[in-house]
Amino acid sequence: MFGSIINYLSSLLIPIVCFPLHNYAVSINETVSDSIPPSGWGLGVYNDLVDQIQAAQSIWPMANPGPSTQMAIKNVLNFSPANEMPQKVVSERKWESDSVAMEEVSWSVGYGPRTYAWVLKPVGVSGKLPAILALHDHGGYKFYGKEKIADAFGDLPDALVIHRREYYGGLAMANHLAKKGFLVLIHDTFLWGSRKFPLNNIPEQLIIESLALKKAPEQSAIGIAEYNTIAVEHENLVEKSCRMMGINLAGIIAYEDRVATHYLVSRPDVDSTRIGCIGFSGGGTRSAFLLATCPQVKAAAVVSMMSTYRGMLQSGHNGTWMCFPTGLSRIADYADVAASRAPQPLLVQYNTGDELFTAQGMEAAHQRISQHYRATGNEKAYRGQFYQGPHKFDREMQEAAIKWFKEVFAIK
């Protein structure tokens, strides 16, 4: 009887197997192309999904600055396993170079490898200095962290030279800040530099698939570029793992940036009333979330990383998970995060040709942040600067940011 059932089911499958599959494929393609809406959200045939979501629930509501919004943002980030103080701090070594006094320090955040960081300040300057956390970018470049924006010792690998030339006008941004009178801290964060995943901790199949996508050499020949390719794909797995634990990547990074801030506060050569943060691209996201969640930060600069979520969705922005903590869109827009501590001083630098965002999304963010600051009665505490060109933090923008920090912290 069982054999009869199998034969019967097999007879039903024959017409399907004999179906002219090439004609069927053509009809699918024709149907898909005919149904793509003329404009929308970067979701192709699913552009109408956004309309359904907006009809069913509130997304990107206007979240006014203040303690309740700050707490809501911190709850979304949902990660603070300890007291946010660095553990087992060690001063590794000190040296001087090109008018900058440098110190390498390390600490534990309570899990994973030790965090390594560099402290830079002008040579021969004593007393308490205004301090800035210089937050390295994402850039799809995880082999290094702090080295992308600071010079310490040794020659730079060619890949870092190219990275700086493309995005930073060839400058070591952190050293440039130190020469202007600031104490600057640059630390590696989760997934980068001293905090990166060792290659042997990444699933072999993911490595094989990542290298195949790039047509890279065999695993035995993996170098910096190949590691970066693998690490970008690995970030998706890390975010999945975070969500299984009820947390998110953005929350881990914001926590580690707060730990670094508390290290700065603990230093006797830091004026704890004048601590700021600055970051380009993914570092700009870090800067926005750090300002929102850390009262010790008194001013922040967000560079080439500002748009409304609406603008990001319309642009098809496919950036880092750092920018998209689960649940944020139900309580606020990304622009509201940056403005959540208004009227604390905030600088946002936009590039009109930034390939990550639409011009409308950047302008909408600028207007939204301006509205928040107007509502606090201190509109001038926010400064939005628009520059020509692509995704970058070039020399002109860096000089403008330094000038702004000097004004905010009353440095001559």
C-alpha positions as CSV (number, residue, x, y, z in Angstrom):
1,M,0.0,0.0,0.0
2,F,2.9,2.3,0.9
3,G,4.4,1.7,-2.6
4,S,1.1,2.6,-4.2
5,I,1.0,5.9,-2.4
6,I,4.6,6.7,-3.6
7,N,3.7,5.8,-7.2
8,Y,0.6,8.0,-7.0
9,L,2.5,11.0,-5.7
10,S,5.2,10.5,-8.3
11,S,2.6,10.6,-11.0
12,L,1.4,14.0,-9.7
13,L,4.9,15.3,-10.0
14,I,5.5,14.4,-13.6
15,P,3.6,17.4,-15.1
16,I,5.6,19.7,-12.9
17,V,9.0,18.2,-13.9
18,C,8.0,18.4,-17.6
19,F,7.0,22.1,-17.3
20,P,9.0,24.4,-19.6
21,L,11.1,26.1,-16.9
22,H,12.7,28.7,-19.2
23,N,9.3,30.1,-20.2
24,Y,8.3,30.1,-16.5
25,A,11.4,32.1,-15.6
26,V,10.7,34.7,-18.3
27,S,7.1,35.1,-17.0
28,I,8.4,35.7,-13.5
29,N,10.8,38.4,-14.6
30,E,8.1,40.1,-16.6
31,T,5.8,40.1,-13.6
32,V,8.4,41.5,-11.2
33,S,9.6,44.3,-13.5
34,D,6.0,45.4,-14.2
35,S,5.2,45.7,-10.6
36,I,8.1,47.9,-9.4
37,P,6.6,51.2,-8.2
38,P,8.0,54.3,-10.0
39,S,9.4,55.7,-6.8
40,G,9.7,54.8,-3.1
41,W,12.0,53.6,-0.4
42,G,14.8,51.7,-2.0
43,L,12.9,48.4,-1.4
44,G,11.9,47.8,-5.1
45,V,8.8,45.7,-5.3
46,Y,8.3,46.1,-1.6
47,N,8.2,49.9,-1.4
48,D,4.6,49.6,-0.3
49,L,5.7,47.7,2.8
50,V,6.6,51.1,4.4
51,D,3.1,52.4,3.8
52,Q,1.7,49.3,5.6
53,I,4.1,49.8,8.5
54,Q,3.3,53.5,8.9
55,A,-0.4,52.7,8.8
56,A,-0.1,50.0,11.6
57,Q,2.3,51.7,14.0
58,S,4.3,54.9,14.7
59,I,7.8,55.0,13.3
60,W,10.4,57.8,13.6
61,P,8.3,59.9,16.0
62,M,9.6,63.3,17.0
63,A,11.5,62.6,20.3
64,N,12.1,65.9,22.1
65,P,15.5,66.4,23.9
66,G,15.6,65.7,27.6
67,P,16.1,63.0,30.2
68,S,13.2,60.8,29.1
69,T,14.5,60.6,25.5
70,Q,18.0,60.0,26.7
71,M,16.8,57.2,28.9
72,A,14.7,55.7,26.1
73,I,17.8,55.7,23.8
74,K,19.9,54.0,26.5
75,N,17.2,51.4,27.1
76,V,17.2,50.6,23.3
77,L,20.9,50.2,23.4
78,N,20.3,47.9,26.3
79,F,23.9,47.1,27.4
80,S,25.6,48.1,30.5
81,P,26.8,45.0,32.3
82,A,29.1,46.8,34.8
83,N,29.6,50.2,36.3
84,E,31.1,51.6,33.1
85,M,34.5,52.0,34.7
86,P,37.7,50.7,33.0
87,Q,39.1,47.7,34.8
88,K,42.8,46.8,35.4
89,V,44.2,50.0,33.7
90,V,47.8,49.7,32.7
91,S,50.1,52.4,31.3
92,E,52.1,50.4,28.7
93,R,54.6,53.0,27.5
94,K,55.3,56.7,26.9
95,W,57.2,58.5,24.2
96,E,57.2,61.8,22.2
97,S,57.1,62.5,18.5
98,D,56.5,65.6,16.3
99,S,55.6,67.9,19.3
100,V,53.1,65.4,20.7
101,A,53.5,63.5,24.0
102,M,52.1,60.0,23.7
103,E,51.1,57.3,26.1
104,E,49.8,53.8,25.3
105,V,47.3,52.5,27.9
106,S,45.2,49.4,28.1
107,W,42.2,48.3,30.2
108,S,39.6,45.6,30.4
109,V,35.9,46.3,29.8
110,G,35.1,43.0,31.6
111,Y,34.9,40.7,28.6
112,G,37.1,39.8,25.6
113,P,40.6,41.0,24.8
114,R,42.1,44.1,26.5
115,T,41.3,47.5,25.0
116,Y,44.4,49.3,23.8
117,A,44.3,53.1,23.5
118,W,46.6,56.1,22.8
119,V,46.6,59.3,24.7
120,L,48.0,62.3,22.9
121,K,48.7,65.8,24.1
122,P,51.0,68.8,23.3
123,V,54.6,68.4,24.5
124,G,55.5,70.6,27.5
125,V,52.0,71.5,28.5
126,S,51.1,71.0,32.1
127,G,47.9,71.2,34.1
128,K,44.4,70.1,33.1
129,L,43.5,70.1,29.4
130,P,40.2,70.0,27.6
131,A,39.9,66.4,26.2
132,I,38.4,64.9,23.1
133,L,37.6,61.3,22.4
134,A,38.6,60.7,18.7
135,L,36.4,57.9,17.6
136,H,37.7,55.8,14.7
137,D,35.5,55.1,11.7
138,H,34.0,51.8,10.5
139,G,35.0,52.0,6.8
140,G,34.7,48.2,6.3
141,Y,38.2,48.3,7.8
142,K,38.5,46.4,11.1
143,F,42.0,45.0,11.1
144,Y,43.0,48.4,12.6
145,G,41.1,50.8,14.8
146,K,43.0,53.7,16.4
147,E,45.7,53.5,13.8
148,K,43.3,54.8,11.2
149,I,43.3,58.3,12.7
150,A,46.4,58.5,14.9
151,D,50.2,58.2,14.3
152,A,52.2,56.5,17.1
153,F,55.2,54.6,16.0
154,G,56.3,52.7,12.9
155,D,55.5,53.2,9.3
156,L,51.9,53.0,8.2
157,P,50.8,50.1,6.0
158,D,50.0,51.1,2.4
159,A,46.3,50.3,3.0
160,L,46.2,52.8,5.9
161,V,47.9,55.5,3.9
162,I,45.3,55.1,1.2
163,H,42.5,55.1,3.7
164,R,43.6,58.4,5.2
165,R,44.2,60.0,1.9
166,E,40.7,59.1,0.7
167,Y,38.8,60.1,3.8
168,Y,40.9,62.3,6.1
169,G,42.9,64.5,3.6
170,G,46.0,62.5,4.4
171,L,46.0,63.7,8.0
172,A,46.4,61.7,11.3
173,M,43.3,63.5,12.7
174,A,44.0,62.7,16.3
175,N,47.6,64.0,16.2
176,H,46.3,67.2,14.5
177,L,43.8,67.7,17.4
178,A,46.5,67.2,20.0
179,K,48.8,69.8,18.4
180,K,45.9,72.3,18.7
181,G,45.9,72.1,22.5
182,F,43.7,69.2,23.3
183,L,44.4,65.9,25.2
184,V,43.1,63.3,22.8
185,L,42.1,59.7,23.5
186,I,41.8,57.1,20.7
187,H,40.7,53.6,21.7
188,D,39.9,50.5,19.8
189,T,36.3,49.4,20.2
190,F,34.5,46.1,19.9
191,L,35.4,44.4,16.5
192,W,38.4,46.7,15.7
193,G,42.1,46.6,16.3
194,S,43.0,45.1,19.6
195,R,39.3,44.3,20.1
196,K,38.9,42.5,16.8
197,F,37.9,38.8,16.5
198,P,40.9,36.6,15.7
199,L,40.6,34.8,12.4
200,N,40.4,31.4,14.1
201,N,37.3,32.6,16.0
202,I,35.4,33.2,12.8
203,P,33.5,30.2,11.2
204,E,35.5,28.6,8.4
205,Q,32.6,28.5,6.1
206,L,32.0,32.3,6.5
207,I,35.7,32.9,5.7
208,I,35.5,30.7,2.5
209,E,32.3,32.4,1.4
210,S,33.7,35.9,2.1
211,L,36.9,35.3,0.1
212,A,34.9,33.7,-2.7
213,L,32.8,36.9,-3.0
214,K,35.9,39.0,-3.4
215,K,37.8,36.3,-5.4
216,A,40.6,36.7,-2.8
217,P,43.6,34.3,-2.3
218,E,43.3,31.1,-0.4
219,Q,42.9,31.2,3.3
220,S,46.6,30.6,3.9
221,A,47.3,33.9,2.2
222,I,44.8,36.1,4.1
223,G,46.2,39.6,4.7
224,I,44.7,42.9,6.0
225,A,42.4,43.4,3.0
226,E,41.1,39.9,3.1
227,Y,40.5,40.1,6.9
228,N,38.5,43.3,6.4
229,T,36.4,41.6,3.8
230,I,35.7,38.7,6.2
231,A,35.0,41.0,9.1
232,V,32.4,42.9,7.2
233,E,30.4,39.7,6.6
234,H,31.1,38.5,10.1
235,E,29.4,41.6,11.5
236,N,26.1,40.2,10.4
237,L,26.7,37.1,12.5
238,V,27.8,39.1,15.5
239,E,24.6,41.1,15.3
240,K,22.5,37.9,15.1
241,S,24.4,36.6,18.2
242,C,23.7,39.9,20.0
243,R,20.0,39.7,19.3
244,M,19.8,36.1,20.6
245,M,21.2,37.6,23.9
246,G,18.7,40.5,23.8
247,I,21.3,43.1,23.1
248,N,22.7,44.8,19.9
249,L,26.0,45.8,18.4
250,A,25.3,49.6,18.8
251,G,24.8,49.0,22.5
252,I,28.1,47.2,23.0
253,I,30.0,49.9,21.2
254,A,28.3,52.8,23.0
255,Y,29.0,51.0,26.3
256,E,32.7,50.7,25.5
257,D,32.9,54.3,24.4
258,R,31.4,55.3,27.8
259,V,34.1,53.2,29.6
260,A,36.7,55.2,27.6
261,T,35.0,58.4,28.6
262,H,35.2,57.4,32.3
263,Y,38.9,56.6,31.8
264,L,39.4,60.2,30.6
265,V,37.5,61.6,33.6
266,S,39.9,59.7,35.9
267,R,43.0,61.2,34.4
268,P,44.6,64.1,36.5
269,D,45.6,65.9,33.3
270,V,42.0,66.2,32.0
271,D,39.6,69.0,32.7
272,S,36.5,66.9,33.2
273,T,34.2,69.9,32.6
274,R,35.5,70.1,29.0
275,I,35.2,66.7,27.4
276,G,34.1,66.3,23.8
277,C,33.9,63.6,21.2
278,I,34.3,63.5,17.4
279,G,34.0,60.9,14.8
280,F,33.7,60.5,11.0
281,S,31.3,58.1,9.3
282,G,30.8,55.1,11.7
283,G,32.7,57.2,14.2
284,G,30.0,59.9,13.8
285,T,27.4,57.3,14.8
286,R,29.5,56.5,17.9
287,S,29.7,60.2,18.6
288,A,25.9,60.7,18.4
289,F,25.2,57.7,20.7
290,L,27.9,58.7,23.2
291,L,26.6,62.2,23.5
292,A,23.1,60.8,24.0
293,T,24.0,58.3,26.7
294,C,27.0,59.9,28.6
295,P,26.5,63.1,30.7
296,Q,30.3,63.5,31.0
297,V,30.5,64.4,27.3
298,K,29.8,68.1,27.0
299,A,30.0,68.6,23.2
300,A,30.0,66.3,20.2
301,A,30.9,66.5,16.5
302,V,29.2,64.1,14.1
303,V,31.0,64.1,10.7
304,S,29.5,62.7,7.5
305,M,27.0,60.5,9.3
306,M,23.7,62.3,9.6
307,S,20.4,61.8,7.9
308,T,16.9,60.9,8.9
309,Y,16.1,57.2,8.8
310,R,13.5,58.0,6.1
311,G,16.3,59.4,4.0
312,M,18.5,56.4,4.7
313,L,15.8,54.0,3.6
314,Q,15.1,56.0,0.5
315,S,18.8,56.0,-0.4
316,G,19.0,52.2,0.0
317,H,21.7,52.9,2.7
318,N,23.2,49.6,3.7
319,G,25.6,50.6,6.4
320,T,26.8,49.2,9.6
321,W,24.6,47.6,12.3
322,M,26.1,50.3,14.6
323,C,23.5,52.7,13.2
324,F,20.4,50.6,13.6
325,P,19.8,49.4,17.1
326,T,16.6,47.3,17.3
327,G,13.5,49.3,18.4
328,L,15.0,52.8,18.0
329,S,12.7,53.7,15.1
330,R,9.7,53.3,17.4
331,I,10.8,55.9,19.9
332,A,12.9,58.4,17.8
333,D,14.6,59.2,14.6
334,Y,18.4,58.9,14.2
335,A,18.6,62.7,14.1
336,D,16.8,62.9,17.4
337,V,19.6,60.8,19.0
338,A,22.1,63.5,18.1
339,A,19.9,66.2,19.5
340,S,18.7,64.4,22.6
341,R,21.1,66.4,24.9
342,A,20.2,69.8,23.5
343,P,21.2,72.4,24.3
344,Q,24.6,70.7,24.8
345,P,26.9,72.0,21.9
346,L,26.6,69.9,18.8
347,L,28.4,70.2,15.4
348,V,27.2,68.2,12.4
349,Q,29.2,68.3,9.2
350,Y,27.4,67.1,6.0
351,N,28.8,66.4,2.5
352,T,26.3,67.4,-0.2
353,G,27.6,64.6,-2.5
354,D,27.8,61.9,0.3
355,E,27.0,58.7,-1.5
356,L,25.5,57.1,1.7
357,F,22.7,59.6,2.0
358,T,20.2,61.5,0.0
359,A,20.4,65.3,-0.1
360,Q,16.8,65.4,1.2
361,G,17.6,63.1,4.1
362,M,20.5,65.2,5.2
363,E,18.6,68.5,4.9
364,A,15.7,67.0,6.8
365,A,18.0,65.9,9.6
366,H,19.5,69.4,9.7
367,Q,16.0,70.9,10.0
368,R,14.9,68.4,12.6
369,I,17.9,69.0,14.8
370,S,17.6,72.8,14.4
371,Q,14.0,72.5,15.5
372,H,15.0,70.7,18.6
373,Y,17.6,73.3,19.5
374,R,15.2,76.1,18.9
375,A,12.7,74.5,21.3
376,T,15.4,74.7,24.0
377,G,15.9,78.4,23.4
378,N,19.5,77.9,22.4
379,E,19.5,77.4,18.6
380,K,23.1,78.6,18.3
381,A,24.4,75.6,20.3
382,Y,23.8,73.5,17.2
383,R,25.9,74.2,14.1
384,G,25.2,72.4,10.8
385,Q,27.9,72.8,8.2
386,F,27.5,71.7,4.6
387,Y,30.5,70.9,2.3
388,Q,30.8,70.0,-1.3
389,G,32.0,66.5,-2.2
390,P,31.7,62.8,-1.3
391,H,31.8,60.9,2.0
392,K,34.9,62.4,3.7
393,F,36.4,64.4,6.6
394,D,39.0,66.4,4.8
395,R,41.4,69.1,6.0
396,E,39.0,71.9,5.6
397,M,36.3,70.1,7.7
398,Q,38.9,69.2,10.3
399,E,40.0,72.8,10.7
400,A,36.4,73.9,11.0
401,A,35.8,71.2,13.7
402,I,38.8,72.3,15.7
403,K,37.8,75.9,15.5
404,W,34.3,74.9,16.8
405,F,35.7,72.9,19.7
406,K,38.0,75.9,20.6
407,E,35.0,78.2,20.7
408,V,32.9,75.7,22.8
409,F,35.7,75.1,25.3
410,A,37.0,78.7,25.3
411,I,40.5,77.9,24.0
412,K,42.5,80.8,22.6
